[in-house]
Amino acid sequence: MLKKKAKVNWQVFLGILLILTGGVFLADLFLPGIKIMAYGWPIIVMLVGLVFFISMVLAGRRGAGLAIPGAVITGLGVLLFLQNTFNLWLTWTYAWALLISSIGIGLIVMNGYLKRSGLKQAGSALIGIGLVLFVIFGIFFEIILDISGDNNASVIFLSLGLVSLGIFIMFSRLLFRTRRDQPHKLEHDVVPSPDDLMNNLSGDPDNDPRDNVGKSSQ
């Protein structure tokens, strides 16, 4: 019995996303006391990134490239949500570096379909570069220049970046590890007996342990 393939078009998800977005705008405009878009508009950006991931899953191997824009747009949405919620707009001076890490995440997800070690290594390198730049510029702008002032949320934001970099360093060997050819092992390890060793030392060519092994195998 043949399995029926679900025919789901990515345009359907995009259409539903636009309908929900329009409905939220209308609710925010006409319902008194409700300010959804004031804090929740970055969620729309994350949903757009989710559409790319859903399209990637539906397309299979052919849609592996959609992982990169999906990861970047979703990461952008998360950053916008944090900055909008906790008033961290000044952190864009160094938060942009996390978008580089998002590209790396997209490459690793893409490698899950294509199974290419080069994609995994490139993605891991971009994740590390983004986190390092985030920490370096974060320390410069937050600690040295103190651009955020008394906003403790920015310190927490930078601290999370330090934690993420530490976790990346701990597991970097797994991320950069490639599959190497295993050395061929002998089926049977020949261990000569003490008598064979003594015969070899005596210089008797007729008593070769390799000949005995050949005879025993017969």
Summary of the structure (lengths in Angstrom):
residues: 218
radius of gyration: 29.8
end to end distance: 52.7
largest distance: 105.3
contacts: 585
relative contact order: 0.07
helix: 77%
strand: 0%
